[in-house]
């Protein structure tokens, strides 16, 4: 999936929008009037990625023995994790899997 598609689905999941345009050179969305014009780039900005995870209830779990990190959601009725994404433990990788998990949520609401 392209970065643009990931960001647009993640924005949809978080109720952010409308999306005015995607700037591929800076890997960000321009978000419009509901929240005022602003730029949004959780793939490159840790604060935006963590706010996205919090707003959607995405859990972040480091796995030190494997030097990886997982992000996932939890079923409300069973408490079981689902929509699990795993990546190497690094800022870039963590931001990407947060956006991927958010995009899965956005895709499910389509």
C-alpha positions in Angstrom: 0.0 0.0 0.0 1.3 3.5 -0.8 2.2 6.0 1.9 -0.6 8.2 0.6 -3.2 5.4 0.9 -1.9 4.6 4.4 -2.2 8.2 5.6 -5.6 8.7 4.1 -7.0 5.5 5.7 -5.3 6.4 9.0 -6.9 9.9 8.9 -10.3 8.4 8.2 -9.9 6.1 11.2 -9.0 8.9 13.4 -11.8 11.2 12.1 -9.4 13.7 10.8 -10.3 15.5 7.7 -11.2 16.2 5.1 -8.0 15.5 3.4 -7.2 18.4 1.1 -4.1 16.9 -0.6 -1.1 14.7 -0.2 2.4 16.1 -0.6 4.7 13.2 -1.6 7.9 15.2 -1.3 7.2 15.8 2.4 5.1 12.6 3.0 2.2 14.5 4.6 -1.5 15.3 4.3 -3.0 18.7 4.3 -6.0 18.5 6.5 -8.9 20.9 6.1 -11.4 23.0 7.7 -13.0 21.0 10.5 -9.9 21.4 12.7 -8.5 24.3 10.8 -5.9 24.0 8.0 -2.9 22.0 9.2 -0.3 19.5 8.1 -0.3 16.0 9.3 2.6 13.5 8.9 2.6 10.6 11.4 5.0 8.7 9.2 7.7 11.3 9.9 6.5 12.9 13.1 6.6 10.9 16.4 4.2 13.2 18.2 1.6 12.8 15.4 2.0 9.0 15.4 1.7 8.6 19.1 -1.4 10.9 19.2 -2.9 8.7 16.4 -2.2 5.6 18.5 -3.8 7.1 21.6 -6.8 8.3 19.7 -7.5 4.9 18.3 -6.6 2.8 21.4 -3.6 1.2 19.7 -1.3 -0.5 22.2 2.5 -0.3 21.8 4.6 -3.1 23.3 8.4 -3.3 23.1 9.8 -6.8 23.0 13.4 -6.3 24.2 14.6 -9.8 23.8 14.0 -9.6 20.0 14.7 -5.9 19.6 11.3 -5.4 18.1 8.1 -3.6 18.9 4.5 -4.6 18.3 1.4 -2.5 18.0 -2.1 -4.0 18.3 -5.6 -3.4 19.3 -7.5 -5.3 21.9 -11.0 -6.8 21.5 -13.2 -5.1 24.0 -15.2 -8.2 24.9 -12.4 -10.8 25.0 -9.3 -8.7 25.7 -7.5 -10.6 23.0 -5.0 -8.7 20.8 -5.7 -8.4 17.0 -4.5 -6.3 14.1 -0.9 -7.0 15.2 2.0 -5.4 13.4 5.6 -6.1 14.3 8.8 -4.2 13.3 12.3 -3.6 14.3 12.6 -1.4 17.4 13.3 2.1 15.9 11.5 5.4 15.6 10.8 5.1 11.8 9.6 1.6 12.1 7.3 2.3 15.1 5.7 5.3 13.3 5.1 3.2 10.2 3.4 0.3 12.0 1.2 2.7 14.0 0.0 4.2 10.7 -0.4 0.7 9.3 -2.6 -0.4 12.2 -4.6 2.8 12.0 -5.0 2.2 8.2 -6.4 -1.2 9.0 -9.0 0.4 11.2 -9.8 2.9 8.5 -10.2 0.1 5.9 -12.5 -1.8 8.2 -14.8 1.2 8.5 -15.1 1.6 4.7 
